[in-house]
Amino acid sequence: MRGAAGRSARARLVLTALVATAALVAPFLLGDYQVYQLSVIVVYIVAVLGFDLLTGFTGQVSLGQGAFFALGAYTGVIALTKLHVPYAATPVLAGAVCFVVGTLFGRTVARLEGLYLALATFALAIATPQILKLDALDAWTGGSQGINFGKPASPLPTLLNDDRSLYFLCLAFAFLLYTGAWNLLRGPTGRALVALRDQPVAAATVGIDVAAYRSTAFGVSALYTGVAGALGALVAGFISPDSYTLFLSIQILVGGVIGGITAIGGAIFGGAFIEIVPDLVSKISDAAPWALYGLLLIVCIMVMPGGVAGLARSILHAAEKSRKARPR
Amino acid sequence: MAELRETPLLRFAGVSVRFGSIVALADISFEVRRGEILGLIGPNGAGKTTVFNCLSRLCAVHQGEIEIEGRSLLALSRHEVSGHGIARTFQHVALFDTMSVLDNVLSGTHTRRRAGFLTDALRLPAVRRSEHAARAKARDLLAQLGLSELEDVAVADLPFAVKKRVELARALASDPKLLLLDEPAGGLNHEEVEQLGDLTRQVRERFAVSIIIVEHHLNFVMRISDRVVALDFGKVLAEGTPAEMQAHPEVIRAYLGEPS
């Protein structure tokens, strides 16, 4: 057993090294638009991580991640344009604001389970674009036009152009948040989250404050999503309410499920799926891209019920079994 | 046996619990002394599991007081109970199904540790140390309960009797003073029940805990308990040593059937 654990740790290490190398080298091999797309993928990876923490590990189904994505984006851009916060620091501020709002929202809905919680978060997602368009907030949000502030310029123009520098900013945040999630989930807090998801009553009897963990997990998830929103805004150079509809929340959910919600490595596939697949299907079929997308989703779920991460896990498992079956 | 040398570990004083118009417990009073094994018997619906649920703060107490080491238990929230030294198992087993055996037992240490989102995310040296110590402790518990080989197995894949043992390990991981075992012999075969009796006594000695056992298996309770409390229709019917209980006319009538 120990040997198996060691081998799967090695496999993970090799995989991590590969992904890290690709992430560092790719922007220098790609054109500006593709680097921009890569940045968007990284942004979605962070958002999917937030979704996985909440829905995968804590068992709280959220259809409202888009609302926190929007809150993060607007917080970041308002901080940048009105308060003149350095652009690289705006995701931090956005994360902090979303953490507070998310925790408060999480506390309010802590008693809701399953579909009822999904409904409450759905309400959040459906309300957000319209709130952002309110006349009363126009001075801050720019109303239905949004805010066009232009991509921040690279601090090192000789080394990195604007798109590449923004990409590396996204990558740095993604790296920190990914490492944080990884550490969190393998420690006592991660165990507490999974425990209260699996068996809330027993979790309470071993001393886990279920309501407090649920609401803090909500806050942490909102933090991740908010950072993603702020990064996404920087990468795009503008924000508008219609970028943050319910469909964004659903896409984050799709990314989570396709990647595998109970393994954070899956977020990498999930983020890529959100950005690449809609583009891809519209290239294949002009007439019915979403029908094709839908079909693809169904196939994915049938073939890999645990998402990409689940598939990888079962392949490792099968390899381990055949290894044991072989005589030595 | 009868003399009282110190404050009891646990005291139920006139506890009543109602579910709507149904009276689940009516004015229950009894004590648990340090280091004793107390058997709680009674027919279905007598209120045995309700007693445990009061102790876990899973149900509201309408009247009376419960004290652990002289302090009010009713002032605590559910998740604070284990910090005051009460751990339990469940009649139908309530393990964390997606976790490994080791992780389940590690979860049991939660109440004795400080876990914070930020300190964990940064994996500070203190977290690393505490995790290391918890792992050593959990592995030691698994070894004592003969579960070492299973530490990486997902609990969902285990047979019922083994799950019960894992649940016991998880309960012990919180360093309890009082262990609540809800039908530990349920679903076990004759031989396993024999082993469980020895194990329960060993646990009491090694971990210096008091134990309350709720159990249908009357022979088992009578064999391992120091004292027995018999419940019927939410009331205490009788209380005494196993020998006294076996001779008690009310108990004989209620549980052992009319002598023929």
Boltz contact constraints between the chains, C-beta under 6 A:
constraints:
  - contact:
      token1: [A, 1]
      token2: [B, 152]
      max_distance: 6.0
  - contact:
      token1: [A, 180]
      token2: [B, 121]
      max_distance: 6.0
  - contact:
      token1: [A, 183]
      token2: [B, 121]
      max_distance: 6.0
  - contact:
      token1: [A, 183]
      token2: [B, 123]
      max_distance: 6.0
  - contact:
      token1: [A, 184]
      token2: [B, 120]
      max_distance: 6.0
  - contact:
      token1: [A, 184]
      token2: [B, 121]
      max_distance: 6.0
  - contact:
      token1: [A, 187]
      token2: [B, 120]
      max_distance: 6.0
  - contact:
      token1: [A, 187]
      token2: [B, 127]
      max_distance: 6.0
  - contact:
      token1: [A, 188]
      token2: [B, 113]
      max_distance: 6.0
  - contact:
      token1: [A, 188]
      token2: [B, 115]
      max_distance: 6.0
  - contact:
      token1: [A, 189]
      token2: [B, 115]
      max_distance: 6.0
  - contact:
      token1: [A, 189]
      token2: [B, 117]
      max_distance: 6.0
  - contact:
      token1: [A, 189]
      token2: [B, 120]
      max_distance: 6.0
  - contact:
      token1: [A, 191]
      token2: [B, 103]
      max_distance: 6.0
  - contact:
      token1: [A, 191]
      token2: [B, 107]
      max_distance: 6.0
  - contact:
      token1: [A, 195]
      token2: [B, 96]
      max_distance: 6.0
  - contact:
      token1: [A, 195]
      token2: [B, 107]
      max_distance: 6.0
  - contact:
      token1: [A, 198]
      token2: [B, 96]
      max_distance: 6.0
  - contact:
      token1: [A, 198]
      token2: [B, 97]
      max_distance: 6.0
  - contact:
      token1: [A, 198]
      token2: [B, 98]
      max_distance: 6.0
  - contact:
      token1: [A, 199]
      token2: [B, 94]
      max_distance: 6.0
  - contact:
      token1: [A, 199]
      token2: [B, 96]
      max_distance: 6.0
  - contact:
      token1: [A, 202]
      token2: [B, 94]
      max_distance: 6.0
  - contact:
      token1: [A, 204]
      token2: [B, 78]
      max_distance: 6.0
  - contact:
      token1: [A, 204]
      token2: [B, 79]
      max_distance: 6.0
  - contact:
      token1: [A, 205]
      token2: [B, 56]
      max_distance: 6.0
  - contact:
      token1: [A, 205]
      token2: [B, 88]
      max_distance: 6.0
  - contact:
      token1: [A, 206]
      token2: [B, 82]
      max_distance: 6.0
  - contact:
      token1: [A, 206]
      token2: [B, 107]
      max_distance: 6.0
  - contact:
      token1: [A, 206]
      token2: [B, 108]
      max_distance: 6.0
  - contact:
      token1: [A, 206]
      token2: [B, 110]
      max_distance: 6.0
  - contact:
      token1: [A, 207]
      token2: [B, 79]
      max_distance: 6.0
  - contact:
      token1: [A, 207]
      token2: [B, 82]
      max_distance: 6.0
  - contact:
      token1: [A, 207]
      token2: [B, 83]
      max_distance: 6.0
  - contact:
      token1: [A, 207]
      token2: [B, 110]
      max_distance: 6.0
  - contact:
      token1: [A, 207]
      token2: [B, 111]
      max_distance: 6.0
  - contact:
      token1: [A, 208]
      token2: [B, 79]
      max_distance: 6.0
  - contact:
      token1: [A, 208]
      token2: [B, 110]
      max_distance: 6.0
  - contact:
      token1: [A, 209]
      token2: [B, 79]
      max_distance: 6.0
  - contact:
      token1: [A, 216]
      token2: [B, 117]
      max_distance: 6.0
